[in-house]
Amino acid sequence: MRPEKASIVSDLSEKLKRSPFMLVADYQRMKVDNFGELRTRLTPLGAEVHVVKNNFLKRAMVDSGLPDVGDKLVGQTAVVTGGKDLAPVAKILKTFAKEFKIAALKIGLVDRAILSSADLEALADLPSREVLQSQLLGLLLSPATKLVRLLNEPGSALARLLNAKAQKERPAEAAI
């Protein structure tokens, strides 16, 4: 392999080693301005998209110790890597594919596990990490809240009963 090609493979291999995930998309029929728009959307999330030759990607994956997905690497391939959470990146790719009718997701790798395009679609439909954390916190606090309400109810019922009795006696006093 020529030195410049070996350099490309080693750079790609390093990116794959640093990234907790890798998404492979088909960018056929994608124009340069569309590609720029996709990069602009991915940058705030710490993700990068690169067009690579399938042979280079296969070699970089072998060098990185990733599973062999050579049968999925057909056609024009763009690789998305990042250092943060996968779900928002998948959501952007799904939205982008719907908007422009291009850049369909092929496969994904997360912690050496292969995800199909259907898995990635399901992942993209999940709420953000912050929303999931707040939902989990709500579930954890729910039993405690219900217990406090249960313990508070007899006292509240007594207070309502006394208030109703006091309201009933007041009109009778006003008539005298």
Secondary structure, DSSP 8 states (H G I E B T S, - for coil): --HHHHHHHHHHHHHHHH-SEEEEEE-TT--HHHHHHHHHHHGGGTEEEEEE-HHHHHHHHHHHT----GGG--SSEEEEEESS-HHHHHHHHHHHHHHHS--EEEEEEETTEEEEHHHHHHHHHS--HHHHHHHHHHHHHHHHHHHHHHHHHHHHHHHHHHHHHHHHHHHHHHH-
